[in-house]
Amino acid sequence: MKPVLWFLVSAGLAVSLVNDFVLEGWVRNAVEIVGSAVALVAGVTLYLTRTRKH
């Protein structure tokens, strides 16, 4: 499960980066929002499912 979440975080950030150079207009905004939302949700899920080492 964790590798999938890390992939989603990375993919969301990569989409945002590539999006800046490829798309324009409202499509760019939509892709930016979706990519950011995916990265945010995956990051929060990783944080909430972390294991604590004492």
C-alpha positions as CSV (number, residue, x, y, z in Angstrom):
1,M,0.0,0.0,0.0
2,K,2.7,2.5,0.9
3,P,4.6,2.2,-2.5
4,V,1.3,3.1,-4.2
5,L,0.8,6.1,-2.0
6,W,4.4,7.3,-2.6
7,F,3.8,6.8,-6.4
8,L,0.7,9.0,-6.2
9,V,2.5,11.7,-4.3
10,S,5.3,11.7,-6.9
11,A,2.9,11.5,-9.8
12,G,0.8,14.4,-8.5
13,L,3.9,16.6,-8.1
14,A,5.3,15.5,-11.5
15,V,1.9,16.3,-13.2
16,S,2.0,19.8,-11.7
17,L,5.6,20.4,-12.9
18,V,5.0,19.1,-16.5
19,N,1.6,20.9,-16.6
20,D,3.4,24.3,-16.3
21,F,5.2,23.7,-19.6
22,V,2.6,21.8,-21.7
23,L,-1.0,22.9,-21.1
24,E,-2.7,26.3,-21.2
25,G,-6.0,27.8,-20.1
26,W,-8.7,26.1,-18.1
27,V,-7.3,22.7,-18.9
28,R,-4.0,23.7,-17.1
29,N,-6.0,24.8,-14.1
30,A,-8.1,21.7,-13.9
31,V,-5.0,19.4,-14.2
32,E,-3.2,21.5,-11.6
33,I,-6.1,21.1,-9.1
34,V,-6.5,17.4,-9.7
35,G,-2.7,16.7,-9.4
36,S,-2.5,18.8,-6.3
37,A,-5.5,17.0,-4.7
38,V,-4.1,13.6,-5.5
39,A,-0.7,14.5,-4.0
40,L,-2.4,16.1,-0.9
41,V,-4.7,13.1,-0.2
42,A,-1.9,10.6,-0.7
43,G,0.5,12.6,1.5
44,V,-2.1,12.9,4.3
45,T,-2.8,9.2,4.0
46,L,0.9,8.4,4.3
47,Y,1.1,10.6,7.4
48,L,-1.9,9.1,9.1
49,T,-0.8,5.5,8.4
50,R,2.8,6.0,9.5
51,T,4.3,3.6,12.0
52,R,5.9,5.0,15.1
53,K,9.2,3.5,16.3
54,H,9.7,3.9,20.0
